Amino acid sequence: MCVTRVARVLSIQGSNAKVQFLDTGVVDEVDVSMVQAKKDSYVEVFADQAIGRITKKEAEFKLDLRLQMNRARGVTA
């Protein structure tokens, strides 16, 4: 099963963006060439590639859903 992660865009330089993943707070760089990302927008990330831009409300919903799934499986992160 492939699962995307939700991140907030901190900055953009060319086709790369520095993002902060909502589930862990980790800051990393991802490729945003497939989406129209802007600073402070939210993106779904799979394999270091932003594959979609989403609203803040969608990002919060997906984060909550991920945390619920992790709790159900006994995962703390």
Beta strands, then each sheet from edge to edge (+ up, - down):
strand 1: 5-13
strand 2: 16-21
strand 3: 27-31
strand 4: 42-46
strand 5: 49-54
sheet 1: 3+ 2- 1+ 4- 5+
end
